[in-house]
Amino acid sequence: MAERLTESQIDEALSSLNATLAADEQWQRDGDKITKTFTFKSFIRAFGWMSQIAIWAEKLKHHPEWFNVYNRVEVALTTHDVDGLSELDFSLAEKMEKFR
């Protein structure tokens, strides 16, 4: 089972996740969630990316909160079982970046 991360662990994981991203493409912390909006060239690319991530979400047994309109996908990650952020959120965020 996942464990809730401490504030220092969250800060470290978020810094690591954002280390190679441009300032306008970084993940943000919003309370007990990390959030990001991904923008693609078209709806089909956005939907295709979501399909790839859905496979990883199933493998990790950790599912995103997301919302898609045309070429944008708004993502919020949190671990409901621990009422906060866990390593699962950052693992899934890394997969999202890798397959972008």
Gaussian input, Z-matrix of N, CA and C with variables (Angstrom, degrees):
# hf/3-21g

backbone

0 1
 N
 C     1     B1
 C     2     B2     1     A1
 N     3     B3     2     A2     1     D1
 C     4     B4     3     A3     2     D2
 C     5     B5     4     A4     3     D3
 N     6     B6     5     A5     4     D4
 C     7     B7     6     A6     5     D5
 C     8     B8     7     A7     6     D6
 N     9     B9     8     A8     7     D7
 C    10    B10     9     A9     8     D8
 C    11    B11    10    A10     9     D9
 N    12    B12    11    A11    10    D10
 C    13    B13    12    A12    11    D11
 C    14    B14    13    A13    12    D12
 N    15    B15    14    A14    13    D13
 C    16    B16    15    A15    14    D14
 C    17    B17    16    A16    15    D15
 N    18    B18    17    A17    16    D16
 C    19    B19    18    A18    17    D17
 C    20    B20    19    A19    18    D18
 N    21    B21    20    A20    19    D19
 C    22    B22    21    A21    20    D20
 C    23    B23    22    A22    21    D21
 N    24    B24    23    A23    22    D22
 C    25    B25    24    A24    23    D23
 C    26    B26    25    A25    24    D24
 N    27    B27    26    A26    25    D25
 C    28    B28    27    A27    26    D26
 C    29    B29    28    A28    27    D27
 N    30    B30    29    A29    28    D28
 C    31    B31    30    A30    29    D29
 C    32    B32    31    A31    30    D30
 N    33    B33    32    A32    31    D31
 C    34    B34    33    A33    32    D32
 C    35    B35    34    A34    33    D33
 N    36    B36    35    A35    34    D34
 C    37    B37    36    A36    35    D35
 C    38    B38    37    A37    36    D36
 N    39    B39    38    A38    37    D37
 C    40    B40    39    A39    38    D38
 C    41    B41    40    A40    39    D39
 N    42    B42    41    A41    40    D40
 C    43    B43    42    A42    41    D41
 C    44    B44    43    A43    42    D42
 N    45    B45    44    A44    43    D43
 C    46    B46    45    A45    44    D44
 C    47    B47    46    A46    45    D45
 N    48    B48    47    A47    46    D46
 C    49    B49    48    A48    47    D47
 C    50    B50    49    A49    48    D48
 N    51    B51    50    A50    49    D49
 C    52    B52    51    A51    50    D50
 C    53    B53    52    A52    51    D51
 N    54    B54    53    A53    52    D52
 C    55    B55    54    A54    53    D53
 C    56    B56    55    A55    54    D54
 N    57    B57    56    A56    55    D55
 C    58    B58    57    A57    56    D56
 C    59    B59    58    A58    57    D57
 N    60    B60    59    A59    58    D58
 C    61    B61    60    A60    59    D59
 C    62    B62    61    A61    60    D60
 N    63    B63    62    A62    61    D61
 C    64    B64    63    A63    62    D62
 C    65    B65    64    A64    63    D63
 N    66    B66    65    A65    64    D64
 C    67    B67    66    A66    65    D65
 C    68    B68    67    A67    66    D66
 N    69    B69    68    A68    67    D67
 C    70    B70    69    A69    68    D68
 C    71    B71    70    A70    69    D69
 N    72    B72    71    A71    70    D70
 C    73    B73    72    A72    71    D71
 C    74    B74    73    A73    72    D72
 N    75    B75    74    A74    73    D73
 C    76    B76    75    A75    74    D74
 C    77    B77    76    A76    75    D75
 N    78    B78    77    A77    76    D76
 C    79    B79    78    A78    77    D77
 C    80    B80    79    A79    78    D78
 N    81    B81    80    A80    79    D79
 C    82    B82    81    A81    80    D80
 C    83    B83    82    A82    81    D81
 N    84    B84    83    A83    82    D82
 C    85    B85    84    A84    83    D83
 C    86    B86    85    A85    84    D84
 N    87    B87    86    A86    85    D85
 C    88    B88    87    A87    86    D86
 C    89    B89    88    A88    87    D87
 N    90    B90    89    A89    88    D88
 C    91    B91    90    A90    89    D89
 C    92    B92    91    A91    90    D90
 N    93    B93    92    A92    91    D91
 C    94    B94    93    A93    92    D92
 C    95    B95    94    A94    93    D93
 N    96    B96    95    A95    94    D94
 C    97    B97    96    A96    95    D95
 C    98    B98    97    A97    96    D96
 N    99    B99    98    A98    97    D97
 C   100   B100    99    A99    98    D98
 C   101   B101   100   A100    99    D99
 N   102   B102   101   A101   100   D100
 C   103   B103   102   A102   101   D101
 C   104   B104   103   A103   102   D102
 N   105   B105   104   A104   103   D103
 C   106   B106   105   A105   104   D104
 C   107   B107   106   A106   105   D105
 N   108   B108   107   A107   106   D106
 C   109   B109   108   A108   107   D107
 C   110   B110   109   A109   108   D108
 N   111   B111   110   A110   109   D109
 C   112   B112   111   A111   110   D110
 C   113   B113   112   A112   111   D111
 N   114   B114   113   A113   112   D112
 C   115   B115   114   A114   113   D113
 C   116   B116   115   A115   114   D114
 N   117   B117   116   A116   115   D115
 C   118   B118   117   A117   116   D116
 C   119   B119   118   A118   117   D117
 N   120   B120   119   A119   118   D118
 C   121   B121   120   A120   119   D119
 C   122   B122   121   A121   120   D120
 N   123   B123   122   A122   121   D121
 C   124   B124   123   A123   122   D122
 C   125   B125   124   A124   123   D123
 N   126   B126   125   A125   124   D124
 C   127   B127   126   A126   125   D125
 C   128   B128   127   A127   126   D126
 N   129   B129   128   A128   127   D127
 C   130   B130   129   A129   128   D128
 C   131   B131   130   A130   129   D129
 N   132   B132   131   A131   130   D130
 C   133   B133   132   A132   131   D131
 C   134   B134   133   A133   132   D132
 N   135   B135   134   A134   133   D133
 C   136   B136   135   A135   134   D134
 C   137   B137   136   A136   135   D135
 N   138   B138   137   A137   136   D136
 C   139   B139   138   A138   137   D137
 C   140   B140   139   A139   138   D138
 N   141   B141   140   A140   139   D139
 C   142   B142   141   A141   140   D140
 C   143   B143   142   A142   141   D141
 N   144   B144   143   A143   142   D142
 C   145   B145   144   A144   143   D143
 C   146   B146   145   A145   144   D144
 N   147   B147   146   A146   145   D145
 C   148   B148   147   A147   146   D146
 C   149   B149   148   A148   147   D147
 N   150   B150   149   A149   148   D148
 C   151   B151   150   A150   149   D149
 C   152   B152   151   A151   150   D150
 N   153   B153   152   A152   151   D151
 C   154   B154   153   A153   152   D152
 C   155   B155   154   A154   153   D153
 N   156   B156   155   A155   154   D154
 C   157   B157   156   A156   155   D155
 C   158   B158   157   A157   156   D156
 N   159   B159   158   A158   157   D157
 C   160   B160   159   A159   158   D158
 C   161   B161   160   A160   159   D159
 N   162   B162   161   A161   160   D160
 C   163   B163   162   A162   161   D161
 C   164   B164   163   A163   162   D162
 N   165   B165   164   A164   163   D163
 C   166   B166   165   A165   164   D164
 C   167   B167   166   A166   165   D165
 N   168   B168   167   A167   166   D166
 C   169   B169   168   A168   167   D167
 C   170   B170   169   A169   168   D168
 N   171   B171   170   A170   169   D169
 C   172   B172   171   A171   170   D170
 C   173   B173   172   A172   171   D171
 N   174   B174   173   A173   172   D172
 C   175   B175   174   A174   173   D173
 C   176   B176   175   A175   174   D174
 N   177   B177   176   A176   175   D175
 C   178   B178   177   A177   176   D176
 C   179   B179   178   A178   177   D177
 N   180   B180   179   A179   178   D178
 C   181   B181   180   A180   179   D179
 C   182   B182   181   A181   180   D180
 N   183   B183   182   A182   181   D181
 C   184   B184   183   A183   182   D182
 C   185   B185   184   A184   183   D183
 N   186   B186   185   A185   184   D184
 C   187   B187   186   A186   185   D185
 C   188   B188   187   A187   186   D186
 N   189   B189   188   A188   187   D187
 C   190   B190   189   A189   188   D188
 C   191   B191   190   A190   189   D189
 N   192   B192   191   A191   190   D190
 C   193   B193   192   A192   191   D191
 C   194   B194   193   A193   192   D192
 N   195   B195   194   A194   193   D193
 C   196   B196   195   A195   194   D194
 C   197   B197   196   A196   195   D195
 N   198   B198   197   A197   196   D196
 C   199   B199   198   A198   197   D197
 C   200   B200   199   A199   198   D198
 N   201   B201   200   A200   199   D199
 C   202   B202   201   A201   200   D200
 C   203   B203   202   A202   201   D201
 N   204   B204   203   A203   202   D202
 C   205   B205   204   A204   203   D203
 C   206   B206   205   A205   204   D204
 N   207   B207   206   A206   205   D205
 C   208   B208   207   A207   206   D206
 C   209   B209   208   A208   207   D207
 N   210   B210   209   A209   208   D208
 C   211   B211   210   A210   209   D209
 C   212   B212   211   A211   210   D210
 N   213   B213   212   A212   211   D211
 C   214   B214   213   A213   212   D212
 C   215   B215   214   A214   213   D213
 N   216   B216   215   A215   214   D214
 C   217   B217   216   A216   215   D215
 C   218   B218   217   A217   216   D216
 N   219   B219   218   A218   217   D217
 C   220   B220   219   A219   218   D218
 C   221   B221   220   A220   219   D219
 N   222   B222   221   A221   220   D220
 C   223   B223   222   A222   221   D221
 C   224   B224   223   A223   222   D222
 N   225   B225   224   A224   223   D223
 C   226   B226   225   A225   224   D224
 C   227   B227   226   A226   225   D225
 N   228   B228   227   A227   226   D226
 C   229   B229   228   A228   227   D227
 C   230   B230   229   A229   228   D228
 N   231   B231   230   A230   229   D229
 C   232   B232   231   A231   230   D230
 C   233   B233   232   A232   231   D231
 N   234   B234   233   A233   232   D232
 C   235   B235   234   A234   233   D233
 C   236   B236   235   A235   234   D234
 N   237   B237   236   A236   235   D235
 C   238   B238   237   A237   236   D236
 C   239   B239   238   A238   237   D237
 N   240   B240   239   A239   238   D238
 C   241   B241   240   A240   239   D239
 C   242   B242   241   A241   240   D240
 N   243   B243   242   A242   241   D241
 C   244   B244   243   A243   242   D242
 C   245   B245   244   A244   243   D243
 N   246   B246   245   A245   244   D244
 C   247   B247   246   A246   245   D245
 C   248   B248   247   A247   246   D246
 N   249   B249   248   A248   247   D247
 C   250   B250   249   A249   248   D248
 C   251   B251   250   A250   249   D249
 N   252   B252   251   A251   250   D250
 C   253   B253   252   A252   251   D251
 C   254   B254   253   A253   252   D252
 N   255   B255   254   A254   253   D253
 C   256   B256   255   A255   254   D254
 C   257   B257   256   A256   255   D255
 N   258   B258   257   A257   256   D256
 C   259   B259   258   A258   257   D257
 C   260   B260   259   A259   258   D258
 N   261   B261   260   A260   259   D259
 C   262   B262   261   A261   260   D260
 C   263   B263   262   A262   261   D261
 N   264   B264   263   A263   262   D262
 C   265   B265   264   A264   263   D263
 C   266   B266   265   A265   264   D264
 N   267   B267   266   A266   265   D265
 C   268   B268   267   A267   266   D266
 C   269   B269   268   A268   267   D267
 N   270   B270   269   A269   268   D268
 C   271   B271   270   A270   269   D269
 C   272   B272   271   A271   270   D270
 N   273   B273   272   A272   271   D271
 C   274   B274   273   A273   272   D272
 C   275   B275   274   A274   273   D273
 N   276   B276   275   A275   274   D274
 C   277   B277   276   A276   275   D275
 C   278   B278   277   A277   276   D276
 N   279   B279   278   A278   277   D277
 C   280   B280   279   A279   278   D278
 C   281   B281   280   A280   279   D279
 N   282   B282   281   A281   280   D280
 C   283   B283   282   A282   281   D281
 C   284   B284   283   A283   282   D282
 N   285   B285   284   A284   283   D283
 C   286   B286   285   A285   284   D284
 C   287   B287   286   A286   285   D285
 N   288   B288   287   A287   286   D286
 C   289   B289   288   A288   287   D287
 C   290   B290   289   A289   288   D288
 N   291   B291   290   A290   289   D289
 C   292   B292   291   A291   290   D290
 C   293   B293   292   A292   291   D291
 N   294   B294   293   A293   292   D292
 C   295   B295   294   A294   293   D293
 C   296   B296   295   A295   294   D294
 N   297   B297   296   A296   295   D295
 C   298   B298   297   A297   296   D296
 C   299   B299   298   A298   297   D297

   B1=1.4486
   B2=1.5210
   B3=1.2996
   B4=1.4585
   B5=1.5267
   B6=1.3252
   B7=1.4566
   B8=1.5198
   B9=1.3123
   B10=1.4655
   B11=1.5288
   B12=1.3327
   B13=1.4585
   B14=1.5223
   B15=1.3219
   B16=1.4594
   B17=1.5324
   B18=1.3086
   B19=1.4698
   B20=1.5273
   B21=1.3128
   B22=1.4711
   B23=1.5237
   B24=1.3239
   B25=1.4683
   B26=1.5277
   B27=1.3228
   B28=1.4700
   B29=1.5205
   B30=1.3294
   B31=1.4657
   B32=1.5251
   B33=1.3208
   B34=1.4646
   B35=1.5294
   B36=1.3367
   B37=1.4638
   B38=1.5234
   B39=1.3190
   B40=1.4614
   B41=1.5301
   B42=1.3172
   B43=1.4734
   B44=1.5249
   B45=1.3087
   B46=1.4653
   B47=1.5307
   B48=1.3282
   B49=1.4633
   B50=1.5230
   B51=1.3303
   B52=1.4630
   B53=1.5254
   B54=1.3180
   B55=1.4679
   B56=1.5238
   B57=1.3177
   B58=1.4653
   B59=1.5326
   B60=1.3146
   B61=1.4677
   B62=1.5153
   B63=1.3191
   B64=1.4644
   B65=1.5203
   B66=1.3063
   B67=1.4666
   B68=1.5278
   B69=1.3253
   B70=1.4676
   B71=1.5331
   B72=1.3307
   B73=1.4637
   B74=1.5229
   B75=1.3211
   B76=1.4523
   B77=1.5265
   B78=1.3097
   B79=1.4560
   B80=1.5232
   B81=1.3251
   B82=1.4513
   B83=1.5218
   B84=1.2949
   B85=1.4593
   B86=1.5203
   B87=1.3125
   B88=1.4615
   B89=1.5260
   B90=1.3088
   B91=1.4634
   B92=1.5114
   B93=1.3260
   B94=1.4643
   B95=1.5162
   B96=1.3441
   B97=1.4639
   B98=1.5193
   B99=1.3298
   B100=1.4597
   B101=1.5207
   B102=1.3271
   B103=1.4636
   B104=1.5231
   B105=1.3322
   B106=1.4622
   B107=1.5215
   B108=1.3302
   B109=1.4587
   B110=1.5108
   B111=1.3240
   B112=1.4629
   B113=1.5217
   B114=1.3262
   B115=1.4601
   B116=1.5253
   B117=1.3276
   B118=1.4628
   B119=1.5268
   B120=1.3297
   B121=1.4661
   B122=1.5209
   B123=1.3322
   B124=1.4644
   B125=1.5260
   B126=1.3105
   B127=1.4546
   B128=1.5227
   B129=1.3291
   B130=1.4591
   B131=1.5288
   B132=1.3219
   B133=1.4718
   B134=1.5258
   B135=1.3199
   B136=1.4669
   B137=1.5280
   B138=1.3113
   B139=1.4611
   B140=1.5289
   B141=1.3181
   B142=1.4636
   B143=1.5204
   B144=1.3350
   B145=1.4640
   B146=1.5246
   B147=1.3239
   B148=1.4676
   B149=1.5291
   B150=1.3194
   B151=1.4633
   B152=1.5267
   B153=1.3301
   B154=1.4649
   B155=1.5250
   B156=1.3123
   B157=1.4622
   B158=1.5242
   B159=1.3259
   B160=1.4713
   B161=1.5283
   B162=1.3175
   B163=1.4688
   B164=1.5282
   B165=1.3409
   B166=1.4642
   B167=1.5188
   B168=1.3206
   B169=1.4634
   B170=1.5270
   B171=1.3219
   B172=1.4610
   B173=1.5259
   B174=1.3336
   B175=1.4676
   B176=1.5290
   B177=1.3329
   B178=1.4627
   B179=1.5316
   B180=1.3411
   B181=1.4673
   B182=1.5208
   B183=1.3288
   B184=1.4594
   B185=1.5289
   B186=1.2948
   B187=1.4633
   B188=1.5241
   B189=1.3182
   B190=1.4639
   B191=1.5258
   B192=1.3156
   B193=1.4542
   B194=1.5257
   B195=1.3244
   B196=1.4592
   B197=1.5122
   B198=1.3264
   B199=1.4513
   B200=1.5209
   B201=1.3363
   B202=1.4694
   B203=1.5126
   B204=1.3257
   B205=1.4610
   B206=1.5180
   B207=1.3173
   B208=1.4593
   B209=1.5235
   B210=1.3303
   B211=1.4602
   B212=1.5282
   B213=1.3156
   B214=1.4685
   B215=1.5300
   B216=1.3386
   B217=1.4628
   B218=1.5246
   B219=1.3220
   B220=1.4564
   B221=1.5271
   B222=1.3352
   B223=1.4592
   B224=1.5296
   B225=1.3220
   B226=1.4709
   B227=1.5212
   B228=1.3165
   B229=1.4612
   B230=1.5245
   B231=1.3119
   B232=1.4542
   B233=1.5171
   B234=1.3093
   B235=1.4617
   B236=1.5212
   B237=1.3159
   B238=1.4593
   B239=1.5248
   B240=1.3199
   B241=1.4728
   B242=1.5269
   B243=1.3333
   B244=1.4692
   B245=1.5275
   B246=1.3266
   B247=1.4761
   B248=1.5175
   B249=1.3254
   B250=1.4591
   B251=1.5113
   B252=1.2969
   B253=1.4586
   B254=1.5236
   B255=1.3282
   B256=1.4661
   B257=1.5256
   B258=1.3123
   B259=1.4611
   B260=1.5329
   B261=1.3205
   B262=1.4697
   B263=1.5295
   B264=1.3291
   B265=1.4551
   B266=1.5264
   B267=1.3102
   B268=1.4555
   B269=1.5283
   B270=1.3180
   B271=1.4722
   B272=1.5263
   B273=1.3276
   B274=1.4611
   B275=1.5213
   B276=1.3219
   B277=1.4696
   B278=1.5280
   B279=1.3292
   B280=1.4634
   B281=1.5286
   B282=1.3189
   B283=1.4683
   B284=1.5293
   B285=1.3056
   B286=1.4719
   B287=1.5284
   B288=1.3054
   B289=1.4741
   B290=1.5261
   B291=1.3012
   B292=1.4710
   B293=1.5247
   B294=1.3202
   B295=1.4677
   B296=1.5190
   B297=1.2826
   B298=1.4631
   B299=1.4823
   A1=110.03
   A2=116.23
   A3=122.24
   A4=110.52
   A5=115.42
   A6=121.52
   A7=109.37
   A8=114.79
   A9=120.71
   A10=109.17
   A11=116.01
   A12=121.09
   A13=110.65
   A14=115.83
   A15=121.10
   A16=108.84
   A17=116.34
   A18=120.67
   A19=111.44
   A20=117.20
   A21=119.54
   A22=111.26
   A23=117.43
   A24=120.34
   A25=110.76
   A26=116.88
   A27=120.98
   A28=110.17
   A29=116.88
   A30=120.79
   A31=111.14
   A32=116.37
   A33=121.33
   A34=111.10
   A35=116.96
   A36=120.83
   A37=111.59
   A38=117.35
   A39=120.94
   A40=110.74
   A41=116.91
   A42=120.29
   A43=110.75
   A44=116.52
   A45=121.11
   A46=110.69
   A47=116.86
   A48=121.68
   A49=111.35
   A50=116.76
   A51=121.79
   A52=114.52
   A53=117.39
   A54=121.99
   A55=114.09
   A56=118.36
   A57=120.37
   A58=112.95
   A59=116.75
   A60=120.42
   A61=111.34
   A62=115.72
   A63=120.65
   A64=109.02
   A65=116.88
   A66=121.75
   A67=112.69
   A68=117.16
   A69=120.08
   A70=113.09
   A71=117.96
   A72=122.41
   A73=112.46
   A74=117.24
   A75=120.18
   A76=112.87
   A77=114.62
   A78=122.57
   A79=107.94
   A80=115.42
   A81=121.94
   A82=109.27
   A83=115.10
   A84=119.07
   A85=108.41
   A86=115.03
   A87=122.00
   A88=106.73
   A89=116.39
   A90=121.20
   A91=111.07
   A92=116.68
   A93=122.01
   A94=112.40
   A95=116.58
   A96=121.84
   A97=109.62
   A98=115.11
   A99=120.47
   A100=106.07
   A101=115.96
   A102=120.72
   A103=111.34
   A104=113.18
   A105=120.00
   A106=108.62
   A107=116.06
   A108=121.75
   A109=108.22
   A110=115.88
   A111=122.57
   A112=107.87
   A113=116.32
   A114=121.52
   A115=108.53
   A116=115.19
   A117=122.08
   A118=109.73
   A119=116.74
   A120=121.33
   A121=113.18
   A122=116.68
   A123=119.69
   A124=109.52
   A125=115.09
   A126=121.11
   A127=111.07
   A128=116.70
   A129=119.81
   A130=111.30
   A131=117.34
   A132=119.71
   A133=110.95
   A134=116.37
   A135=120.06
   A136=110.12
   A137=116.16
   A138=120.97
   A139=111.11
   A140=116.96
   A141=120.85
   A142=111.39
   A143=116.14
   A144=120.99
   A145=110.02
   A146=116.02
   A147=119.97
   A148=110.53
   A149=116.59
   A150=120.45
   A151=111.28
   A152=116.67
   A153=120.60
   A154=110.69
   A155=116.28
   A156=120.89
   A157=110.47
   A158=117.31
   A159=120.14
   A160=110.65
   A161=117.49
   A162=121.33
   A163=109.73
   A164=116.76
   A165=120.18
   A166=111.21
   A167=117.15
   A168=120.84
   A169=110.13
   A170=116.42
   A171=120.33
   A172=111.13
   A173=116.69
   A174=120.35
   A175=110.96
   A176=115.71
   A177=120.25
   A178=112.39
   A179=115.96
   A180=121.96
   A181=110.55
   A182=113.91
   A183=121.47
   A184=107.70
   A185=116.95
   A186=120.75
   A187=112.28
   A188=116.54
   A189=120.30
   A190=112.19
   A191=114.02
   A192=120.94
   A193=103.03
   A194=116.88
   A195=118.07
   A196=111.59
   A197=113.46
   A198=121.67
   A199=107.27
   A200=116.01
   A201=120.87
   A202=110.91
   A203=115.46
   A204=122.60
   A205=106.44
   A206=115.29
   A207=124.25
   A208=111.08
   A209=119.04
   A210=121.17
   A211=113.41
   A212=117.00
   A213=121.27
   A214=110.95
   A215=114.00
   A216=120.34
   A217=107.20
   A218=115.86
   A219=121.25
   A220=107.56
   A221=115.86
   A222=121.64
   A223=109.99
   A224=115.55
   A225=122.40
   A226=106.86
   A227=116.01
   A228=121.00
   A229=110.35
   A230=115.33
   A231=123.52
   A232=107.56
   A233=116.81
   A234=121.12
   A235=107.63
   A236=115.77
   A237=120.86
   A238=112.48
   A239=117.36
   A240=121.01
   A241=112.81
   A242=117.56
   A243=120.23
   A244=111.84
   A245=116.49
   A246=121.41
   A247=111.95
   A248=116.29
   A249=120.24
   A250=111.16
   A251=114.73
   A252=121.14
   A253=110.86
   A254=114.75
   A255=121.30
   A256=108.67
   A257=115.39
   A258=120.99
   A259=110.93
   A260=117.35
   A261=121.03
   A262=111.76
   A263=117.23
   A264=120.49
   A265=111.42
   A266=115.59
   A267=119.66
   A268=111.68
   A269=117.59
   A270=120.53
   A271=110.59
   A272=116.76
   A273=119.72
   A274=110.85
   A275=117.58
   A276=120.90
   A277=110.68
   A278=117.31
   A279=120.89
   A280=110.86
   A281=117.28
   A282=120.33
   A283=110.12
   A284=116.82
   A285=120.48
   A286=110.50
   A287=116.26
   A288=120.24
   A289=110.97
   A290=116.23
   A291=120.91
   A292=111.82
   A293=116.66
   A294=120.30
   A295=113.55
   A296=117.46
   A297=122.17
   A298=112.13
   D1=145.57
   D2=-179.93
   D3=-69.59
   D4=153.16
   D5=176.48
   D6=-118.71
   D7=142.82
   D8=178.35
   D9=-65.63
   D10=133.56
   D11=178.78
   D12=-79.55
   D13=150.60
   D14=174.43
   D15=-77.64
   D16=167.46
   D17=178.69
   D18=-58.34
   D19=-42.65
   D20=-179.81
   D21=-68.04
   D22=-36.82
   D23=176.88
   D24=-65.67
   D25=-39.43
   D26=178.25
   D27=-64.40
   D28=-46.25
   D29=179.45
   D30=-59.13
   D31=-43.18
   D32=-179.84
   D33=-66.20
   D34=-45.28
   D35=-179.41
   D36=-65.48
   D37=-39.37
   D38=179.49
   D39=-68.15
   D40=-40.63
   D41=176.82
   D42=-62.26
   D43=-42.93
   D44=179.14
   D45=-64.17
   D46=-44.32
   D47=179.47
   D48=-60.53
   D49=-39.81
   D50=-175.87
   D51=-88.56
   D52=-4.95
   D53=-171.96
   D54=-54.04
   D55=-37.41
   D56=-175.95
   D57=-105.19
   D58=6.58
   D59=-177.20
   D60=-97.84
   D61=145.44
   D62=175.10
   D63=-63.74
   D64=154.96
   D65=-176.07
   D66=-54.85
   D67=-37.59
   D68=-178.14
   D69=-83.86
   D70=2.22
   D71=179.76
   D72=-118.85
   D73=13.40
   D74=-174.85
   D75=-85.02
   D76=154.97
   D77=173.44
   D78=-73.18
   D79=146.13
   D80=179.24
   D81=-118.94
   D82=150.13
   D83=174.20
   D84=-94.55
   D85=133.77
   D86=177.90
   D87=-132.83
   D88=85.72
   D89=-177.16
   D90=65.24
   D91=-118.74
   D92=-179.54
   D93=-95.12
   D94=25.25
   D95=179.11
   D96=-133.55
   D97=156.55
   D98=164.09
   D99=-113.38
   D100=140.42
   D101=-173.07
   D102=-133.00
   D103=155.08
   D104=175.84
   D105=-164.52
   D106=147.53
   D107=172.02
   D108=-109.12
   D109=122.88
   D110=176.91
   D111=-98.38
   D112=137.79
   D113=177.84
   D114=-121.42
   D115=133.14
   D116=-177.42
   D117=-119.89
   D118=173.53
   D119=-178.52
   D120=-72.96
   D121=-23.77
   D122=-177.00
   D123=-158.49
   D124=169.87
   D125=176.10
   D126=-61.41
   D127=-43.34
   D128=-176.55
   D129=-63.67
   D130=-34.73
   D131=177.14
   D132=-70.62
   D133=-40.42
   D134=176.95
   D135=-61.65
   D136=-45.94
   D137=-178.45
   D138=-67.56
   D139=-38.87
   D140=177.24
   D141=-62.18
   D142=-41.95
   D143=177.61
   D144=-62.57
   D145=-43.61
   D146=178.81
   D147=-60.12
   D148=-38.61
   D149=179.09
   D150=-64.18
   D151=-41.51
   D152=177.41
   D153=-63.64
   D154=-44.08
   D155=-178.18
   D156=-67.95
   D157=-33.28
   D158=178.36
   D159=-60.09
   D160=-36.58
   D161=178.11
   D162=-64.67
   D163=-44.76
   D164=178.46
   D165=-66.01
   D166=-38.42
   D167=178.84
   D168=-59.95
   D169=-41.41
   D170=177.83
   D171=-64.63
   D172=-41.95
   D173=179.55
   D174=-62.86
   D175=-39.80
   D176=-179.92
   D177=-81.87
   D178=-11.90
   D179=-173.56
   D180=55.67
   D181=43.91
   D182=-177.82
   D183=-146.08
   D184=118.39
   D185=-169.56
   D186=-113.57
   D187=137.26
   D188=-177.33
   D189=-79.16
   D190=157.38
   D191=163.65
   D192=-93.84
   D193=121.04
   D194=-179.92
   D195=-146.66
   D196=159.25
   D197=-175.85
   D198=-141.24
   D199=128.84
   D200=-176.59
   D201=-119.89
   D202=129.31
   D203=168.94
   D204=-134.47
   D205=121.48
   D206=-178.65
   D207=46.94
   D208=-108.53
   D209=-173.35
   D210=-100.78
   D211=8.95
   D212=-178.07
   D213=-113.51
   D214=141.89
   D215=173.79
   D216=-129.65
   D217=115.05
   D218=176.66
   D219=-92.21
   D220=127.45
   D221=-174.86
   D222=-120.21
   D223=138.16
   D224=170.44
   D225=-132.18
   D226=128.44
   D227=-179.98
   D228=-118.20
   D229=132.63
   D230=174.73
   D231=-156.42
   D232=162.07
   D233=178.21
   D234=-111.74
   D235=102.09
   D236=-176.56
   D237=-61.91
   D238=-33.49
   D239=-178.80
   D240=-62.61
   D241=-25.18
   D242=-179.42
   D243=-113.90
   D244=5.55
   D245=-179.11
   D246=54.20
   D247=45.52
   D248=179.47
   D249=171.72
   D250=-156.74
   D251=-177.90
   D252=-94.21
   D253=140.93
   D254=176.61
   D255=-132.49
   D256=177.06
   D257=177.71
   D258=-59.98
   D259=-29.93
   D260=179.16
   D261=-58.42
   D262=-38.87
   D263=-179.67
   D264=-63.23
   D265=-42.65
   D266=-179.10
   D267=-74.58
   D268=-32.94
   D269=175.39
   D270=-63.83
   D271=-44.28
   D272=179.43
   D273=-68.18
   D274=-38.79
   D275=177.15
   D276=-60.80
   D277=-40.13
   D278=177.85
   D279=-63.17
   D280=-40.97
   D281=176.79
   D282=-63.19
   D283=-40.79
   D284=179.05
   D285=-59.99
   D286=-42.14
   D287=178.88
   D288=-67.36
   D289=-41.33
   D290=-177.15
   D291=-62.36
   D292=-38.13
   D293=-175.26
   D294=-96.82
   D295=5.90
   D296=-179.81
   D297=-64.25

